[in-house]
Amino acid sequence: MTKLAIIGGSGFTRMESLEITRREVVSTPYGEPSSPLIHGIFEGIEIVFLPRHGAGHTIPPHKVNYRANIWALKHINVDYVVGMATVGGIRDDMTPGAIAIPDQIIDYTWGRGHTFFELDLAQVTHIDFTEPYCSELRDALINAADSAGLDIIKNGTYGATQGPRLETAMEIKRLQNDGCDIVGMTGMPEAALARELGLCYAHCSVVANRAAGKGDGPITMDEIETNMRNGMASVYALLQELGKILCC
């Protein structure tokens, strides 16, 4: 059984080293996932890969069908889900190229399908979200980074904004005052949906730029893309070690 699924974000729409064995189309009660589930072998480990924004990176953050994606992964019985994403750095040490494993999240999104518990309920259902990420998988990611010799940031609060536009400098100041260390557009409701279905989910963030007002001048897509490319080698090294920890 495939234990590990990777949800790829911007800059991670495909895995270069993945030997694809099959593509699986999964129909869900919530519509179609972002793409077929891609089964393959990554550095000797069987995984499932799902590009969050679609194979051609055509789905913006606020239009991702998060419920369908998470339901599909639960349906094929994966145990662990790593959500990959690029983010903006707010805290001083969240510099371009850094890899962070956040331990908290604040949700500023709206209008997204954010729960499975809303129709035909026998009773109202609440989940405990005190610690939003699976501690077992967070520890595995941190240990994998240590094994790979990577100097990562082992905590932080992810501020999930609506997108698809980037934030204003004053919005980033507000997020910082709220306690956010990084900012992205896809961290929620993905994490909460995984918790609702009992999946062990954690997030791995690649800092692609300093957030609005934190760097010198405007944020450019060239800057973001360059930093994403530079961070990919470290990401692959981390995921290779993670596979060994979880699947061997």
C-alpha positions in Angstrom: 0.0 0.0 0.0 1.2 3.5 -0.8 1.8 5.3 2.4 3.0 8.7 1.3 1.4 11.4 -0.8 2.9 14.7 -1.9 0.7 17.6 -2.9 2.8 19.9 -5.0 2.4 23.6 -5.1 3.8 26.4 -7.3 7.2 25.4 -8.6 6.4 21.8 -7.8 3.9 20.8 -10.5 5.9 17.7 -11.3 8.6 15.6 -9.7 11.6 15.3 -12.0 12.9 12.1 -10.4 9.5 10.4 -10.2 9.3 7.2 -12.2 5.6 7.2 -13.1 3.9 3.8 -12.9 0.3 4.8 -13.5 -2.2 7.7 -13.4 -5.4 7.1 -11.4 -8.6 9.1 -12.1 -10.7 9.4 -8.9 -14.2 10.7 -8.9 -15.3 12.3 -5.6 -18.6 13.5 -4.1 -17.0 17.0 -4.3 -16.1 17.1 -8.0 -12.8 16.4 -9.7 -9.4 16.7 -8.0 -6.8 19.0 -9.5 -5.5 16.2 -11.6 -5.4 12.4 -11.8 -3.4 10.9 -8.9 0.1 10.1 -10.2 1.5 6.9 -8.7 5.2 6.3 -9.0 8.6 5.4 -7.6 10.7 8.2 -6.1 14.2 7.2 -5.2 13.1 3.7 -4.6 10.0 4.7 -2.6 6.4 4.3 -3.8 4.5 7.6 -3.5 1.5 9.4 -4.9 1.9 12.8 -6.3 -0.9 15.4 -6.8 -0.2 18.8 -8.3 -2.5 21.2 -6.4 -2.8 23.7 -9.2 -3.2 21.1 -12.0 -0.6 19.6 -14.3 -0.3 22.9 -16.2 -0.4 25.1 -13.2 -3.8 26.6 -14.3 -5.9 26.5 -11.1 -5.5 29.6 -8.9 -5.4 29.2 -5.1 -9.0 30.2 -4.5 -10.3 27.8 -7.1 -8.4 24.7 -6.0 -10.9 21.9 -5.1 -9.3 21.1 -1.8 -12.1 18.8 -0.7 -11.9 16.7 -3.8 -8.1 16.5 -3.5 -8.1 15.4 0.1 -11.1 13.0 -0.3 -9.3 11.3 -3.3 -6.1 10.7 -1.2 -8.1 9.3 1.7 -10.0 7.1 -0.8 -6.8 5.4 -2.0 -5.8 4.8 1.7 -2.6 6.9 2.0 -1.4 7.5 5.5 0.8 10.6 5.2 0.3 13.7 3.2 2.9 16.4 2.8 1.6 19.7 1.4 4.4 21.5 -0.5 4.1 25.2 -1.2 6.0 28.4 -1.8 5.5 31.2 0.6 6.5 34.8 1.4 8.8 35.4 4.4 7.7 37.7 7.2 9.9 36.8 10.1 13.5 37.9 9.7 14.9 34.4 9.3 12.4 33.5 6.6 14.7 34.5 3.8 14.4 33.5 0.1 15.5 29.9 -0.3 14.8 28.9 3.3 12.7 25.7 4.0 10.3 25.9 6.9 8.1 23.3 8.6 5.3 25.4 10.2 3.6 24.3 13.4 0.7 26.7 13.5 -1.6 28.4 11.0 -4.0 31.3 10.9 -6.8 31.2 8.3 -7.7 34.5 6.4 -9.4 32.7 3.5 -13.0 32.9 2.6 -15.6 31.4 0.3 -13.8 28.0 0.0 -15.3 24.6 0.5 -13.7 24.3 4.0 -15.4 21.3 5.6 -16.8 17.8 4.9 -19.2 18.2 7.8 -22.1 20.3 6.4 -24.8 18.2 4.7 -26.9 15.2 5.8 -25.3 15.1 9.3 -26.5 12.7 12.0 -25.0 15.2 14.4 -22.8 18.3 14.4 -19.2 17.4 14.2 -16.2 19.4 15.5 -12.5 18.5 15.1 -9.7 19.5 17.5 -7.4 21.8 15.6 -5.3 23.0 18.5 -2.2 21.6 16.8 -3.1 21.8 13.1 -0.3 19.7 11.7 0.4 16.0 12.5 3.3 15.9 15.0 4.5 12.5 13.7 4.9 13.8 10.2 6.4 17.1 11.3 9.0 15.2 13.3 9.7 13.0 10.3 10.2 16.0 8.1 12.6 17.6 10.6 14.5 14.3 11.0 14.7 13.9 7.2 16.2 17.4 6.9 18.7 16.6 9.5 19.6 13.3 7.7 20.0 15.2 4.5 22.3 17.8 6.2 19.8 20.6 5.5 19.5 23.7 7.8 15.8 24.2 7.9 13.5 26.3 10.1 11.6 24.0 12.4 8.6 26.1 13.4 6.6 29.0 12.4 3.0 30.3 11.9 1.6 30.1 8.4 -0.8 32.9 7.4 -3.2 31.6 4.8 -4.6 34.4 2.6 -7.2 34.4 -0.2 -5.1 35.3 -3.3 -4.6 35.2 -6.1 -3.1 38.7 -5.7 -0.2 39.2 -3.4 -0.7 41.1 -0.2 -0.2 44.8 0.5 2.5 45.9 2.9 0.0 46.9 5.5 -1.7 43.5 5.2 1.6 41.9 5.9 2.1 44.2 8.9 -1.2 43.0 10.2 -0.3 39.4 9.7 3.0 40.0 11.5 1.1 41.6 14.4 -1.1 38.6 14.5 1.9 36.3 14.9 2.4 35.1 11.3 5.9 34.2 10.2 5.2 33.2 6.6 2.3 33.9 4.2 0.8 31.7 1.5 -2.5 31.1 -0.3 -3.1 27.3 -0.2 -2.4 26.2 3.4 -6.2 26.3 4.3 -8.6 24.6 4.1 -6.2 21.8 3.1 -4.9 21.2 6.6 -8.3 21.2 8.2 -9.8 18.9 5.6 -7.0 16.4 6.1 -7.7 16.5 9.9 -11.4 15.9 9.3 -10.6 12.7 7.4 -8.0 11.5 9.8 -5.0 11.9 7.5 -1.6 12.6 9.0 -0.8 16.0 7.3 2.1 18.4 7.5 3.3 21.3 5.5 6.7 22.0 4.0 7.2 25.7 2.9 9.8 27.0 0.5 10.4 30.7 1.0 10.3 32.3 -2.5 10.4 36.0 -1.6 10.3 38.4 1.3 6.7 39.4 1.9 5.3 42.8 0.8 7.1 45.6 2.6 9.8 43.3 3.9 12.2 43.4 1.0 13.7 46.1 -1.3 11.2 47.2 -3.9 8.3 45.4 -5.5 8.0 41.6 -5.7 8.6 40.2 -9.1 7.7 36.8 -10.6 11.2 36.5 -11.9 12.5 36.7 -8.3 9.9 34.2 -7.1 10.7 31.7 -9.9 14.5 32.0 -9.4 14.2 31.3 -5.6 11.8 28.4 -6.2 14.3 26.8 -8.6 17.1 27.3 -6.2 15.2 25.6 -3.4 14.1 22.5 -5.3 17.4 20.6 -4.8 17.0 20.9 -1.1 13.3 19.8 -1.3 14.2 16.7 -3.2 16.9 15.8 -0.8 14.5 16.2 2.1 11.7 14.2 0.5 14.2 11.4 -0.4 15.1 11.0 3.3 11.5 11.4 4.3 10.5 8.4 2.1 13.2 6.3 3.8 11.8 7.2 7.3 8.1 6.6 6.5 8.2 3.8 4.0 11.1 1.5 5.0 
